[in-house]
Amino acid sequence: MRVPTLAPAYVGGVQLIAYASRRLLGERARQDLLRSCSTNVDNLEAGRYGTLATSALLVEEPMELPYALLLLAVLGYAEFAHGAW
């Protein structure tokens, strides 16, 4: 039986980064970080394709528990059904 391992790591990592950025960075620095990692048209036109990777890990606010659990359930099922990669 396959057990999802990447889904919990991803959801936990996103939550951890959101809490850490809120706790450790000042409001201005956090907003600058979010703006630089945003997948807006300006960033993509400037050739900053690294934003595609970083935007998948950075969220403005930590997810509320019901949403985090729902994301975990959906990603966990997808990983179970189709494999990790």
C-alpha angles and dihedrals in degrees: 000000000000116000118202110244105160096053095061091043092051096047091044092047093051091049092046093050091048093051093043094049091049092048102039105034129065117243093257094048091047092051091049090051092049091047093050092049095045118118092225121144094256093058093045094046090051088060096252096144090155084079088074089064098039095045089061089062103036123075128172096233132017111261118255113249098256091052093045091050091048091050090048091051094049095045092042092053092047090050091048094048100040106020131253098287 
